[in-house]
Amino acid sequence: MTSLSGDGVTRYANLGVGSRDGGGNIILPGNADQGLKVGDPAGWGWRDMTADLTRVGGGGNNPPTWANFRDGIDAWRFGAGVLDMVWVTFHPNHDVVEGAPCYPHIHWAPNTTSTGVVRWGVEYIIAKGHDQEAFPASTTIYFEPEITVNKQYQHIITECSDAQAFPMPEVDSLIMMRVFRDGAHANDTFPDGVFGLTADLHYQSTNMATVNKAPNFYGA
């Protein structure tokens, strides 16, 4: 399975995964379409990019209310009948599979026993870094999970559909996002505030770093 060549490097020719240098370090290819896959059949594994819901606007913007969720734990409460919003930013890591589908999702919880639909939305803009691209007009998508039984204090994750997922941009891009409850919309029928906990992106990972820290990220 391995062989030791005259230069002292152990080569994994049969595996096709790279080599070891004289210090025992594994050397792997640095191409954009290569990495460490998982499972059987093998595929790119999934990771999370996570953003705390910490940035609220002022003035005419509608921030959620910092309120008690349960016991000594407080969080942002997104009200019923109003449009409450926060802003987050994601920075694609150097392990992303560029062009693979990326799924925005929201971790949230009610602290009452009511039922109804909660209408969440995310508005986002994406641009490459390193002076390559300007931010375009925004895209907005909505999620409308329905609570039909008592879900008090339940940790709920609501994710976009396959059709709403967007291609993962290049390393060092920025994904700027507005996260909001569209509580004044007719589709939102949940009568109480709910607590937004985090906004995340599910993305596929090469499980590797890039060769370079700036374009071309994957080689000369």
C-alpha positions in Angstrom: 0.0 0.0 0.0 2.9 2.3 0.7 6.5 2.6 -0.6 9.5 4.5 0.6 11.3 6.2 -2.2 14.9 7.3 -2.3 14.1 10.9 -1.2 12.7 9.5 2.1 9.1 10.3 1.3 6.5 7.7 2.0 4.1 7.6 -1.0 0.5 6.3 -0.8 0.3 5.5 -4.5 -2.5 2.9 -4.1 -4.6 5.3 -2.1 -4.0 8.3 -4.3 -4.1 10.6 -1.3 -0.6 12.1 -1.3 2.6 11.5 0.6 4.6 12.1 3.8 7.6 14.5 4.1 10.8 13.7 6.0 9.1 14.9 9.2 6.3 12.5 8.9 3.7 15.1 7.8 1.1 14.0 5.3 1.1 15.9 2.1 -2.2 16.1 0.3 -3.2 17.6 -3.1 -4.3 21.2 -2.9 -6.7 21.3 -5.8 -10.2 22.8 -5.4 -11.9 19.5 -6.3 -9.9 17.3 -3.9 -10.1 16.6 -0.2 -11.2 14.1 2.4 -14.6 12.5 1.8 -16.7 10.6 4.3 -19.3 7.8 4.2 -20.0 4.9 1.9 -20.5 5.8 -0.9 -18.0 8.6 -0.2 -19.1 12.2 -0.4 -18.3 15.6 1.0 -19.1 15.9 4.7 -21.2 18.7 6.2 -20.2 21.4 8.6 -21.8 24.5 10.1 -21.0 28.2 9.9 -22.7 29.8 12.9 -23.5 33.4 13.7 -24.8 34.6 17.0 -27.8 36.9 16.7 -26.1 39.9 18.3 -26.3 42.8 15.9 -29.5 44.9 16.1 -30.3 48.1 14.3 -31.3 51.4 15.7 -33.6 54.2 14.7 -36.3 53.1 12.4 -35.1 49.5 12.3 -37.0 47.0 14.3 -34.8 45.1 16.7 -36.1 42.1 18.7 -36.4 42.4 22.4 -33.8 41.1 24.8 -36.0 39.1 27.2 -36.2 36.1 29.5 -36.4 32.8 27.7 -36.4 30.4 30.7 -35.1 30.6 34.3 -31.9 32.7 34.2 -31.4 32.5 30.4 -32.2 35.5 28.2 -32.3 35.7 24.4 -33.7 37.8 21.5 -37.5 37.6 21.4 -39.0 38.2 17.9 -42.5 39.5 18.5 -45.8 38.6 17.1 -47.5 41.1 14.7 -44.3 43.0 14.0 -41.3 42.8 11.8 -38.2 42.2 14.0 -34.7 41.8 12.5 -31.0 41.4 13.2 -27.9 41.3 11.0 -25.2 38.7 10.7 -22.2 38.1 8.5 -20.6 34.8 7.4 -17.1 34.3 6.1 -16.6 31.1 4.0 -13.8 29.1 5.5 -10.8 27.7 3.5 -12.4 24.2 3.6 -15.6 25.0 1.6 -16.6 23.1 -1.5 -17.1 26.0 -3.9 -20.4 25.8 -5.8 -21.9 23.1 -3.5 -25.3 23.9 -2.1 -25.4 26.0 1.1 -28.4 25.9 3.4 -29.3 28.9 5.6 -31.2 27.8 8.8 -32.3 29.3 12.0 -32.2 27.8 15.5 -35.2 29.1 17.6 -37.6 28.2 20.3 -41.0 29.3 21.7 -41.5 29.6 25.4 -45.3 29.4 25.3 -47.7 26.6 24.6 -49.4 28.3 21.6 -49.7 26.9 18.1 -49.5 28.5 14.6 -47.1 29.4 11.8 -44.0 31.4 12.4 -42.7 33.2 9.2 -39.0 33.6 9.2 -37.0 35.3 6.5 -33.4 35.9 5.5 -32.2 38.5 3.1 -28.6 38.1 1.9 -25.9 39.6 -0.4 -22.7 37.8 -1.4 -19.4 39.1 -2.9 -15.9 37.7 -3.4 -13.1 39.2 -1.4 -9.7 40.5 -2.5 -11.2 43.4 -4.5 -12.7 40.9 -7.0 -16.4 41.7 -6.9 -19.1 44.2 -5.8 -22.1 43.3 -3.7 -25.1 42.7 -5.9 -28.8 43.3 -5.2 -30.1 41.1 -2.3 -32.1 37.9 -2.4 -34.8 37.1 0.2 -36.1 33.7 1.1 -38.8 32.7 3.7 -39.4 29.7 5.9 -42.9 29.0 7.4 -42.7 26.3 10.0 -46.0 25.4 11.7 -46.3 24.5 15.4 -49.3 22.2 15.8 -48.8 20.9 19.3 -47.2 22.2 22.5 -43.6 23.1 21.7 -42.8 25.2 24.8 -39.0 25.5 25.1 -38.4 23.1 22.2 -35.2 23.6 20.3 -36.3 23.9 16.6 -34.1 24.1 13.5 -35.8 25.5 10.4 -33.8 25.2 7.2 -34.4 26.4 3.6 -35.5 24.0 0.9 -33.2 22.6 -1.8 -34.6 25.1 -4.2 -33.8 28.0 -1.8 -30.2 26.9 -1.2 -27.5 29.0 -2.9 -24.1 27.9 -4.3 -21.2 28.2 -1.8 -19.1 31.1 -2.9 -15.3 31.3 -3.0 -13.1 31.3 0.1 -12.9 34.8 1.7 -16.2 35.9 0.3 -18.6 37.6 2.6 -22.3 36.6 3.1 -24.1 39.5 4.7 -27.5 38.6 6.0 -30.6 40.1 7.6 -32.5 37.6 9.7 -36.1 38.5 10.6 -39.5 37.3 11.7 -42.1 38.6 9.4 -44.6 38.7 12.2 -46.9 41.3 10.5 -47.5 39.1 7.5 -50.8 37.3 7.2 -49.1 33.9 7.0 -47.6 34.4 10.5 -50.3 33.1 12.8 -48.3 32.3 16.0 -49.7 34.7 18.6 -46.6 35.0 20.8 -43.0 36.1 20.6 -40.5 33.4 19.7 -36.8 33.3 20.5 -34.1 33.4 17.8 -31.0 31.7 19.0 -28.5 31.4 16.1 -28.4 31.7 12.3 -26.3 29.0 10.6 -25.2 27.8 7.2 -24.9 24.1 6.4 -22.1 23.7 3.9 -20.1 20.9 2.4 -16.4 20.7 3.4 -13.2 19.3 1.8 -11.9 18.9 5.3 -8.7 20.6 4.2 -7.1 24.0 4.1 -6.2 25.9 0.9 -2.6 26.1 -0.4 -2.7 29.9 -0.5 -4.4 32.6 1.6 -5.4 34.7 -1.4 -6.4 33.8 -5.0 -5.5 31.5 -6.6 -6.3 29.7 -3.3 -5.5 26.2 -4.7 -2.0 26.6 -6.3 0.1 28.7 -8.6 
